[in-house]
Amino acid sequence: MDIPFKSEKPINLTKRELIDITMKKRKKSQLNALLMMGIPCCSRPDGSPLVSRLAFEQAMGATTSLTRSNKSQPEFGSLKDA
């Protein structure tokens, strides 16, 4: 089992990040604010919003390694058999 380094960001936005983004402290208010901003999220069983970091970054227009177009791949079919 790989243990993430402390410098790695979690896969989901943290409570502090949700407060910073929405400027709201209450869970329902955060959820409403995120939906109004067009940030995909869902509600956890306790009512707190769950937002993946990737979904947030994509909604904000950030380009990540997963959203960048793949570089062209070499065509190995054109190589002759030796």
Secondary structure as UniProt FT lines:
FT   TURN            6..7
FT   HELIX           15..22
FT   HELIX           27..36
FT   TURN            37..38
FT   STRAND          42..43
FT   TURN            45..46
FT   STRAND          49..50
FT   HELIX           53..59
FT   TURN            60..61
FT   TURN            65..67
FT   HELIX           76..78
//
